[in-house]
Amino acid sequence: MLTKYSKVAMAMLLAPALSFASEDGQHQDTHKEAHEERRTGHQADHQDAHNKEDHHDDHEEDHHDHGETKIEKIQVTASRLGRIVTESATRTEIINGEEIQEKALMRPGNISMLVAETGGVRVQNTSPAMGSANIRLQSMYGRYTQLLSDGLPLYGGQTASIGLLQIPPTDLANVEIIKGSASSLYGGSALGGVINLISRTPSDEFEGEVLVNATSKNGQDLTSYFAAPINTTTSASLTAGIHNQQQQDLDDDGWLDMAEFQRATIRPRLYWEGENGENLYVTVGAMKEQRNGGTAEGSTVSDGNPFVQNQDSLRLDSGFIFDKPLANELNLNIRGSAMRQEHDHVYGLAEETDLHQSYLLESSVSGYSDKTAWVVGAAYQVERFESEDFAEFNYHYQVPGLFSQVDYEASDDVSMSLSARADWHSEYGTQFSPRVSVLYNPDNWTIRGSYGLGFFAPTPFIEDIEDAGLSHLAPFENVIEEQATTASIDITYLFDSVETSLTLFSSDVDNVTELEVIEPFGALDIPADSNKQVRIVNALGASEIRGAELLLRYRWRDIKLTGSYLYTDATKQSESGMGREPLTLTPKHSAGAVIMWEEHGSHLVGFEAYYTGTQHLEDSSFSGSSSSTGRSKSDAYWHLGLLGQITIGKVSYFLNAENLLNVRQTKDQSLLLPQQAPSGRWTTDIWSRNDGFTVNAGIRFKFGN
């Protein structure tokens, strides 16, 4: 018998079909034209992304031919219906190809800097020992962010923190970001939002590039990208990279401030287009890394023993997307992915070997008319974890689901988007996730509002445990799913070469999973000789996040200026149940400014300044962030950077200086705790930079046209 949620879900999912059936059939030619313009075929989306790689903005652009103005239409895929970004009611922020190329010069080995310098996005370091990090959207925890590659979860349904540092930006054309609950689109892994990495599509001729980079901290990167047509219907690309970082103990305390790693990646992609509009995209990927942190050779922690933290990783993945027109107004889309990631961890004397697996199979049908676009689909997802040493944490989540989205243009200025998803989770039962968005677009104004619900299926891998392992963690007991309600209002105004934007956002997250120390006399179910000192529980009350984003963009000839400010008021219920307290590691104020002078094919000079305000530090025995230092708040800090590039023909020479003020947390306090925390950690949280002043330089060679 259907539950009340299932009935509501079915009604939502049938709405597109009813809407389509009610359309008048006299607009067949118009329907066909709309279908061709908006078709969500994967190759069409990719080619659109490739063609706009040299654009500078997701609205109007002044190109370097100063007398010519061109309107750029960026088609987004993260919202499933492939609408033009300025016409979509679902707000999707774009990091375009030019910005990606600039950030790739600063950090060629991974995408952390690429997303970190986007408004409302924060890359949070989760492990001082390993250097791992996750992505927080509008101050929600990083585990709630779904990371996709071309709409596929190639890095897993719940991307591990270290995974962010293993994805190079070499072959990216665009990055799409949806903030706020996107569970209605992508299920429980997208409670906080979605980041969709869009790869480049091969052009009609051979092209490629090779980038060689070296840093003053003894790091090296070699990345390459090659693409070419195979025949009239098929093309292919290949991305590969080798990355190396030597260990760095910058404050000479015997604990490595920068972990050592060696990593290799490779990803071929194949694109095929049939005579009748069919498109097929296939990719496979492999990544192997050895990462070593913890105590330096010959050093010890306070108990007199060395504590080495190592992680060896091997990730293999594959994915495909098939797209086929069924009729003038209908389109079939089938996609799937598989990911297998093996880890060998070392936490001091404890060794842990585990396997993460993630699978997706999805099919959908979409349709278009002159006023309405819709999609209905079914998905089956699997998330699996197996530990050789701690089998009590093994899980095998199976999640069939139905999803739907309807976009409706009420008038020339008003459009709406309604999406909903019903998931039947093997562990956490039926989950219903709706989202509604509205767009009002008069003249130079763009006003959007959105409201959504979502859920997240808990796993043992919250931020504290990823850094400490499972040896000190008690088995799951009575933990329920995390749920969130998110809302936002976005107001944008365009005037000549100026774009201004204000976003107000709100999130309430219930049943947040957090780490709790097991009281020795209260844990009757834990044996006296057990090493289990912490457990994961659902927090009391809701975490409440309120905030505002301000954005300003200005372009004059070859000079562009971007300024941003983020205010966040993030709190949770206090442990006593009386009153509220700030969320840790969440700055109330942060801001940034970037000025860039670029003439394509000649030179680029840029300066950036980012401010991070004070953050509340954890005051509990398992983290030790303030209990060992007497601090309840961090210091505010600035990050300044300079970038320069000269291009001669197809060769570019670049020089980048990061952290000009040499900000480093260990200048003020040691990362090491006086004694090991109950969770197994030996370090405090990291709230600032830990690499100090760094210079990197290199050469980029381009081939073909």
Number of C-alpha atoms within 10 A of each C-alpha: 5 8 9 9 14 17 13 14 22 18 12 20 23 13 17 24 16 10 14 19 10 9 13 10 11 8 11 14 14 15 21 19 16 20 23 17 14 19 24 24 26 25 22 21 20 22 17 18 25 20 15 20 19 16 19 19 22 20 15 19 17 21 15 13 9 10 8 9 12 11 11 18 18 24 24 28 22 25 24 16 23 21 23 18 22 19 20 24 29 27 25 22 17 20 20 23 25 17 19 22 19 18 20 20 26 25 19 28 26 19 21 23 19 21 19 15 19 17 20 24 18 25 20 23 22 23 22 25 26 24 20 22 22 24 26 22 24 28 24 27 19 26 23 28 28 27 26 22 16 25 22 23 26 27 28 28 26 24 20 20 24 20 18 19 17 23 17 22 26 25 26 23 27 27 27 23 24 22 27 31 33 32 33 28 24 28 30 31 26 27 34 32 26 28 24 23 23 25 21 24 26 24 16 14 12 17 17 19 19 19 22 19 22 20 19 12 18 14 18 21 20 19 24 20 22 20 25 19 19 15 10 10 12 17 22 22 23 17 22 21 23 20 22 20 19 15 21 19 15 18 13 10 17 19 29 24 28 22 24 21 20 17 20 19 19 17 18 17 22 20 23 19 21 12 7 9 14 19 22 21 22 18 19 18 19 18 20 18 20 17 21 24 25 30 23 21 12 8 15 17 20 12 10 8 13 19 22 22 22 23 21 18 20 17 23 17 22 21 24 21 23 20 25 22 22 15 11 18 22 19 21 20 22 18 20 22 23 22 23 19 20 18 19 15 20 21 21 16 10 14 17 17 16 17 18 20 21 23 22 22 18 18 18 18 19 26 27 26 24 18 15 21 25 25 24 22 19 18 20 17 21 19 18 17 17 18 17 12 14 15 12 13 16 17 16 14 16 17 22 18 21 24 28 29 27 26 25 20 19 12 10 10 14 17 22 21 22 24 27 30 29 28 28 17 18 13 15 17 10 15 23 23 28 23 25 21 22 23 24 19 21 11 9 11 15 19 20 22 21 23 20 24 25 31 28 24 19 22 17 22 17 19 22 19 23 17 25 25 20 25 20 19 25 19 15 15 9 7 17 17 19 20 21 25 21 23 21 21 18 19 17 18 16 16 11 11 14 15 19 18 18 18 19 16 22 20 26 20 22 20 20 23 20 15 20 19 17 17 10 10 8 8 11 9 6 15 9 11 6 10 15 20 21 23 20 25 17 19 20 16 17 19 22 21 21 19 20 19 20 20 19 17 19 16 20 12 15 16 15 17 18 18 19 22 19 21 19 20 17 24 19 23 18 14 12 8 10 8 10 17 14 21 22 18 20 26 24 19 17 23 21 21 19 19 19 20 18 19 15 12 13 12 16 19 18 19 17 19 17 19 16 20 16 19 21 21 24 21 17 14 16 22 24 25 26 19 17 16 13 10 14 14 18 19 14 15 17 19 19 20 20 20 22 20 21 19 18 10 10 13 16 18 18 20 20 21 19 19 20 16 13 17 19 20 20 19 13 9 10 15 22 24 19 15 15 18 21 21 26 25 24 25 24 24 22 21 26 22 17 20 19 19 19 16 19 22 20 20 18 20 16 17 13 12 10
